[in-house]
């Protein structure tokens, strides 16, 4: 299945952090990627994320606007907007 790509806008990228805002139309995806740094996500809108993970696993995560979570480097996944409204979050990578 071919999906539209999420839009990524680099906000900061220096020697200490990279901050990127992601905007997803309904059904849009990031594409498969590996996080090479620890990171923090802050949701800008309500987000209903469908996460495709290695081994064929899929899970859904629903987060209200303003939610924050962190993950360690090494995470591999594809993030998809599983909702019917646009969604957006800001990702801060700790270099």
Backbone bond lengths (Angstrom), bond angles and torsions (degrees), N, CA, C in turn:
res aa  C-N    CA-C-N  psi(-1)  N-CA   C-N-CA  omega(-1)  CA-C   N-CA-C  phi
1 X - - - 1.453 - - 1.524 109.44 -
2 X 1.312 117.33 129.12 1.456 121.97 178.22 1.514 109.18 -94.75
3 X 1.332 115.26 128.93 1.465 121.04 179.72 1.521 109.21 -117.86
4 X 1.328 116.26 156.94 1.464 121.24 172.54 1.532 108.59 -66.21
5 X 1.318 116.17 152.58 1.462 121.02 177.93 1.522 110.44 -87.11
6 X 1.325 115.50 140.21 1.461 120.34 171.38 1.525 107.99 -65.62
7 X 1.319 116.92 153.29 1.462 121.13 177.70 1.525 108.69 -95.61
8 X 1.326 116.77 126.56 1.470 122.75 178.79 1.513 108.67 -110.72
9 X 1.345 116.74 125.78 1.460 122.26 178.55 1.515 109.00 -118.63
10 X 1.328 116.38 114.99 1.466 121.59 179.98 1.519 108.59 -71.28
11 X 1.330 116.90 126.31 1.456 121.92 -179.49 1.532 110.78 -102.90
12 X 1.324 116.98 -40.84 1.470 123.92 176.72 1.519 107.31 -144.37
13 X 1.315 116.54 139.77 1.457 121.25 171.69 1.521 107.17 -150.95
14 X 1.330 115.49 96.91 1.456 120.15 179.69 1.524 109.21 -127.76
15 X 1.317 117.90 -163.41 1.462 120.05 -175.75 1.529 113.36 -75.07
16 X 1.333 118.83 -10.83 1.467 121.59 -177.12 1.519 114.40 -110.88
17 X 1.356 117.23 -37.30 1.474 120.50 -176.92 1.522 111.16 -142.87
18 X 1.330 114.11 158.13 1.468 121.52 168.58 1.527 105.85 -128.25
19 X 1.327 116.06 126.25 1.458 121.37 179.60 1.523 107.94 -118.70
20 X 1.336 115.62 125.35 1.464 121.60 -176.37 1.528 108.85 -132.02
21 X 1.313 115.61 133.92 1.475 120.61 172.90 1.523 107.75 -98.03
22 X 1.326 115.84 129.60 1.462 122.09 178.06 1.522 108.82 -110.19
23 X 1.335 115.98 134.43 1.464 122.56 177.84 1.523 107.83 -126.21
24 X 1.324 115.54 128.80 1.459 122.58 -175.60 1.522 110.57 -122.57
25 X 1.312 116.97 126.75 1.462 120.11 164.90 1.531 106.41 -73.63
26 X 1.313 118.39 161.67 1.467 118.69 175.65 1.536 110.75 -53.39
27 X 1.322 116.63 129.72 1.458 122.13 179.21 1.520 114.85 85.24
28 X 1.337 119.14 -8.11 1.473 121.31 -179.12 1.523 110.46 -73.05
29 X 1.338 116.53 158.97 1.462 122.07 -176.12 1.521 111.62 -137.18
30 X 1.340 114.42 160.28 1.464 119.71 173.40 1.518 111.23 -80.84
31 X 1.329 116.97 -28.32 1.461 121.77 -167.97 1.522 108.23 89.45
32 X 1.319 116.82 157.59 1.466 121.32 -179.00 1.517 110.02 -63.30
33 X 1.338 116.59 134.85 1.455 121.57 178.45 1.526 110.27 -156.17
34 X 1.328 115.20 160.41 1.469 123.27 175.49 1.519 107.56 -114.42
35 X 1.321 116.73 136.23 1.465 121.43 175.85 1.522 108.94 -86.18
36 X 1.325 116.55 117.12 1.465 122.08 -177.82 1.519 112.38 -89.74
37 X 1.345 117.14 -1.26 1.463 122.91 178.99 1.531 109.18 -137.12
38 X 1.339 117.16 154.48 1.462 120.56 167.16 1.532 106.71 -58.12
39 X 1.350 116.36 149.55 1.462 117.53 -178.04 1.519 112.07 -149.31
40 X 1.338 114.33 160.48 1.464 124.04 177.83 1.526 107.27 -126.43
41 X 1.333 115.88 135.36 1.460 122.33 176.77 1.527 108.57 -113.19
42 X 1.340 116.40 135.16 1.467 122.91 170.94 1.519 107.32 -122.27
43 X 1.328 116.81 121.53 1.463 120.01 -179.84 1.525 110.00 -77.39
44 X 1.320 116.20 134.14 1.464 122.28 177.15 1.526 109.25 -90.47
45 X 1.318 115.32 -38.51 1.468 122.07 177.95 1.531 107.69 -118.76
46 X 1.319 116.46 172.03 1.459 118.93 167.46 1.526 106.66 -59.32
47 X 1.320 117.22 136.78 1.464 121.13 -177.46 1.521 110.42 -126.98
48 X 1.309 115.58 125.01 1.471 121.79 171.82 1.523 106.16 -112.03
49 X 1.332 114.98 92.81 1.459 121.57 -174.22 1.517 110.81 -93.00
50 X 1.317 115.33 132.75 1.457 121.79 169.26 1.523 104.90 -102.14
51 X 1.317 117.11 120.37 1.460 121.85 -177.05 1.520 109.53 -107.64
52 X 1.325 116.18 118.25 1.460 121.51 171.86 1.519 106.05 -91.75
53 X 1.334 116.28 129.13 1.461 121.51 -175.68 1.525 110.20 -125.07
54 X 1.339 116.50 161.93 1.463 119.52 -179.46 1.533 111.75 -53.74
55 X 1.318 114.87 151.00 1.453 120.07 179.02 1.517 113.33 83.15
56 X 1.341 117.11 7.44 1.456 120.27 178.42 1.521 114.38 84.30
57 X 1.329 117.74 6.62 1.462 120.99 179.17 1.528 110.41 -75.97
58 X 1.315 115.93 141.93 1.461 123.01 175.44 1.521 107.86 -133.78
59 X 1.325 115.36 137.97 1.463 118.61 175.18 1.522 109.61 -143.79
60 X 1.319 115.14 155.21 1.456 121.29 179.77 1.519 109.31 -109.27
61 X 1.337 115.24 138.69 1.464 121.57 177.84 1.523 107.03 -130.43
62 X 1.320 117.14 124.74 1.463 122.09 177.68 1.527 108.75 -110.85
63 X 1.339 115.83 122.75 1.467 121.42 -178.06 1.522 109.75 -129.55
64 X 1.327 117.77 132.67 1.467 119.57 176.58 1.535 111.15 -73.61
65 X 1.317 116.38 158.66 1.462 121.98 176.18 1.527 109.73 -53.49
66 X 1.324 116.54 139.26 1.464 121.76 178.93 1.511 113.99 89.46
67 X 1.328 118.64 -0.30 1.461 121.59 178.37 1.527 109.86 -74.06
68 X 1.328 115.66 151.50 1.459 121.88 179.11 1.526 108.80 -133.93
69 X 1.341 116.65 137.94 1.461 120.64 171.21 1.512 108.85 -148.17
70 X 1.348 116.52 162.71 1.454 121.43 179.56 1.518 109.84 -129.30
71 X 1.331 114.94 154.22 1.461 121.30 176.57 1.527 108.68 -139.88
72 X 1.316 115.25 154.88 1.461 121.06 177.85 1.522 110.42 -82.94
73 X 1.330 115.07 157.73 1.468 119.45 176.89 1.526 109.62 -59.13
74 X 1.315 115.50 157.59 1.459 121.34 179.49 1.513 114.37 100.74
75 X 1.328 117.96 -10.17 1.462 120.83 179.28 1.527 108.89 -64.49
76 X 1.334 115.66 133.17 1.465 121.66 176.29 1.523 107.69 -122.97
77 X 1.335 116.12 129.02 1.465 119.55 179.73 1.522 111.67 -169.84
78 X 1.326 114.99 175.01 1.453 124.42 169.35 1.520 105.50 -124.44
79 X 1.331 117.13 124.88 1.467 122.03 -179.72 1.523 108.34 -100.37
80 X 1.327 115.69 127.92 1.464 122.69 -177.65 1.529 108.57 -124.64
81 X 1.317 117.12 139.39 1.459 120.25 172.11 1.521 107.14 -75.09
82 X 1.327 116.07 105.16 1.456 121.91 -178.68 1.511 113.30 -88.53
83 X 1.329 117.60 4.71 1.463 121.33 -179.53 1.516 112.06 -100.24
84 X 1.329 114.93 -175.56 1.463 120.06 -179.60 1.521 112.44 -108.83
85 X 1.345 117.00 12.36 1.462 122.66 176.76 1.533 108.43 -126.93
86 X 1.333 117.73 155.40 1.465 119.18 174.92 1.528 110.45 -58.23
87 X 1.336 116.30 149.77 1.465 120.68 176.53 1.521 109.19 -135.45
88 X 1.343 115.17 154.32 1.448 120.56 -178.16 1.524 109.56 -148.48
89 X 1.358 115.38 143.43 1.450 120.60 170.93 1.514 109.79 -146.31
90 X 1.334 115.44 162.51 1.458 122.62 176.94 1.512 107.39 -112.19
91 X 1.339 115.31 130.71 1.454 122.25 179.23 1.522 108.92 -110.84
92 X 1.336 116.41 128.67 1.453 122.93 176.38 1.522 108.49 -114.59
93 X 1.336 116.43 114.64 1.456 121.76 179.13 1.525 109.08 -97.44
94 X 1.324 116.46 132.70 1.469 122.37 -179.55 1.523 108.40 -96.54
95 X 1.308 117.00 110.84 1.461 121.08 -176.78 1.513 112.04 -81.19
